Amino acid sequence: MNFLKNLFSGGGRTDDRGIYFYVKPKACQEIVQVRIDPMNDLSRTDGEDGFYVRKLATAHRCPFQAEVEVYFTKNKSVINAEITNGTQVTEAEWQAQEAARQETE
């Protein structure tokens, strides 16, 4: 039975290799957490030794989507991140939003 539990729960791994960006889509108050998995989400850039990923950030009560484009080196370190139709905010701002949301629930 433990075999099935490990198979469907990720084998009990607790380490998170994700790279996180926190984005507020334009004209919205909600901050969206965008997770990028450098082992699975990246695509090679054309003609260069590097990687690229594009993700959309959608807030629950917002008609707009922000676009997050991130460029990486060949070693999968972030070179540049560009946000379209939104702004990048800090993790602390996102955590404050989440804490306020939990207080109201």
Backbone torsions as a table, in degrees:
resi	resn	phi	psi	omega
1	MET	NA	-36.3	177.8
2	ASN	-62.6	-30.9	178.1
3	PHE	-58.8	-47.7	-180.0
4	LEU	-66.0	-39.2	178.5
5	LYS	-61.6	-46.4	178.8
6	ASN	-65.6	-36.8	-179.0
7	LEU	-62.9	-44.1	-175.0
8	PHE	-93.7	-9.2	179.3
9	SER	-107.7	9.3	179.3
10	GLY	86.6	13.8	175.9
11	GLY	73.4	18.5	177.5
12	GLY	79.4	11.5	179.5
13	ARG	-68.6	135.5	177.9
14	THR	-116.7	-9.7	179.2
15	ASP	-76.7	141.0	-177.6
16	ASP	-118.4	116.1	-178.4
17	ARG	-92.1	6.7	-177.0
18	GLY	-67.4	150.1	172.2
19	ILE	-108.8	128.0	-172.8
20	TYR	-110.4	141.0	171.5
21	PHE	-126.5	146.4	-178.9
22	TYR	-119.3	121.7	-168.9
23	VAL	-130.0	139.1	173.6
24	LYS	-113.1	109.1	178.1
25	PRO	-60.5	151.5	-177.2
26	LYS	-58.8	143.6	178.9
27	ALA	63.2	20.0	179.8
28	CYS	-124.6	152.6	176.8
29	GLN	-98.3	-19.7	-176.1
30	GLU	-79.0	137.6	176.4
31	ILE	-98.0	134.1	-177.8
32	VAL	-109.8	134.7	175.2
33	GLN	-90.6	125.4	178.9
34	VAL	-112.5	122.3	-179.2
35	ARG	-106.4	131.1	176.2
36	ILE	-118.1	125.6	176.9
37	ASP	-96.7	107.8	-175.8
38	PRO	-65.5	-14.7	179.2
39	MET	-88.2	-19.9	-174.7
40	ASN	-127.2	-26.6	-171.5
41	ASP	-90.7	-15.8	-171.2
42	LEU	-84.7	147.2	173.3
43	SER	-118.7	151.3	177.3
44	ARG	-69.8	142.4	174.7
45	THR	-79.2	153.6	-178.4
46	ASP	-70.5	121.3	173.1
47	GLY	68.9	9.8	-178.9
48	GLU	-128.7	161.6	174.0
49	ASP	-89.1	80.2	-179.4
50	GLY	-169.7	-176.4	-177.7
51	PHE	-133.1	165.8	-175.5
52	TYR	-149.2	148.3	171.4
53	VAL	-145.9	146.7	176.6
54	ARG	-129.0	127.4	178.7
55	LYS	-133.3	151.4	175.8
56	LEU	-105.5	136.9	178.7
57	ALA	-110.0	118.5	-177.9
58	THR	-120.2	122.6	175.6
59	ALA	-83.4	156.4	-175.8
60	HIS	-65.2	-44.2	-175.2
61	ARG	-112.9	47.5	-175.0
62	CYS	-141.7	134.9	-179.3
63	PRO	-80.9	-6.3	-175.4
64	PHE	-108.1	149.9	173.7
65	GLN	-114.1	139.4	172.2
66	ALA	-97.3	146.0	179.2
67	GLU	-108.6	128.9	179.6
68	VAL	-112.4	119.3	176.8
69	GLU	-118.8	125.6	-176.4
70	VAL	-127.2	133.7	177.9
71	TYR	-109.6	140.1	-175.3
72	PHE	-126.1	155.6	172.1
73	THR	-75.4	176.6	176.7
74	LYS	-65.4	-20.3	176.9
75	ASN	-91.8	8.3	176.6
76	LYS	67.2	34.1	170.8
77	SER	-96.7	143.1	-178.0
78	VAL	-68.0	129.3	174.5
79	ILE	-97.3	-49.9	-174.1
80	ASN	-153.4	144.6	174.7
81	ALA	-129.1	131.8	179.8
82	GLU	-121.8	133.7	178.7
83	ILE	-114.6	126.3	176.8
84	THR	-113.0	138.1	-179.4
85	ASN	62.4	35.1	177.7
86	GLY	-179.8	-178.4	178.3
87	THR	-131.1	148.2	176.1
88	GLN	-84.9	135.5	177.7
89	VAL	-123.0	176.8	-176.4
90	THR	-86.1	160.9	175.2
91	GLU	-62.7	-35.7	179.3
92	ALA	-61.5	-38.9	177.6
93	GLU	-65.5	-40.4	177.9
94	TRP	-64.8	-43.0	179.6
95	GLN	-63.0	-38.7	177.6
96	ALA	-63.5	-40.6	177.0
97	GLN	-61.9	-45.2	-178.9
98	GLU	-65.1	-39.3	178.1
99	ALA	-64.7	-41.6	177.7
100	ALA	-65.1	-37.2	178.7
101	ARG	-65.4	-40.4	179.9
102	GLN	-68.3	-31.8	177.6
103	GLU	-67.0	-32.8	-178.0
104	THR	-84.7	-12.3	-179.6
105	GLU	-83.6	NA	NA
